[in-house]
Amino acid sequence: MVLRWIVLFVCVCAAVRGIPRHSVRKFPEGFLFGTATASYQIEGAWNADGKSENIWDRMTHTRPDHIKDSSNGDIADNSYYLYKRDVQMMRELGLDFYRFSVSWTRILPSSFPDRINEAGVNYYNNLIDELLKYNIQPMLTLYHWDLPQKLQDMGGWTNPEIVTWFADYARVIYTLFGDRVKYFITINEPYQICNSGYGIDSLAPALNSKGIGEYMCAKNLLLAHAKAYRIYDEEFRSTQKGNIFISFSAQWYEPASDSVADLEAAHDANQFNWAQYTWPIYSETGDFPPEMRKRIAAKSAEQGFPRSRLPEFTHEEIEFLRGTSDFFGLNHYSSYYIHRNGSIPVHEVPSYADDLGVGSYSLPEWQLGASNITKYVPWGFRKLLNRIKDDYKNPPVFITENGVATHGGIMDDDRVQYYREYLGALLDALDDGCDVRGYTAWSLMDNFEWTSGYTESFGLYEVNFDSIYRTRSPRKSAYVYKEVLRSRQLDHHYEPDLTRPITIDPGH
Ligand code: BGC
């Protein structure tokens, strides 16, 4: 009886305040929240204390025209010196974990483990210790795109030796930091590394080796990841007791119509764009997806190649790859409509685009914020999570990136809307039975947004890049995210009081 009165009272209060009951939804017990950054995007100190050159240093210094505002990451957010302020912001938000990446050339200036750079090690030790002091779990990405230039000069990810180079580097990282780091991510976004870095003229090293380079990269990268996973599993896990996984960039590709051709095209787009990297690890059969192997083999034969441009894995390699991830790390930003389209310009053949043979478009109302690569389609996120559940027997998923860019400014209602609706879609996916364990907002603060330079702002905190202090200020979205973390629920109607400073709650 008393309970009924309490429920009635709560409902009346909610109605009086105009809050529909269903607008407040709880996250499950143990669900983790964090934010993410990456070394090249925030650290700066590009040549300080013994760090050597990586492929982003080289590209921004030699091809500034390739970056929208001709900028670079030489100073970026200056986090190499300002990491304590970064951790203070994480405490303000009340984070469970912080995802950051290690710069390979800061730890191993020669690229190899012949000499470990003490200053670089100190920097990451200080950061990790500062996080742990406040109960924030470090989540360390070993590779977020900043390959040593010296390794690139020897072919980078197209050289099969990279499997050994990366394994050596991984062993150094586990040895140095694994006593305190319990979440390791081997590699961030294979698709961007291989397809945007080797297949087209976009991300560093911008090789533009169409239809060849991206596939060589994909094979070596997957094997390098698997080797790093197995080293952790066999040599470190029993003492360090951590988790290790890989993060994929996966967008959702929806058929543009119910026609058989479009259904098949959308299926292929999902299989090529992200399952290319996830199928070998999580599927029953392993290997590259069958649709991909078939299409590329047929195209290659038509084009007069003696064998498929998609390299083969041996039986041993297929088995070596399968099962090498404790979670499915998912970076998600957008969705597209897909239709079949075979007409790729002759000078673009052979290419990945031609191999896939689809056209894509998005709707004008999906454009939210400043970036062309992010689209506001929360239902696509839910569909993608369900597809992962169905294709791979419901693996535990960690959302390792999700977010949207604005043109700057503290009142970022666009970002608030994006986060609310994507978190809502995530809750829907949990209701559907998807096993999602955590969520990471990209990004803690504005930073060097690759070829877009500083023209796109992804941060919960705004950074003043005109100031030598790189002052950080919380946006409205920081207040809203903080409230989600504090209450462990999603309240679509919560309005923060921005006249009050964001403060650190007791216990953080
Ligand atoms: C990358 C981040 C990047 C973000 C926004 C992801 O693909 O991992 O480094 O800043 O997208 O574009």
Residues whose N, C-alpha, C, O or C-beta is under 5 A from the ligand:
A	BS01	BGC	A38
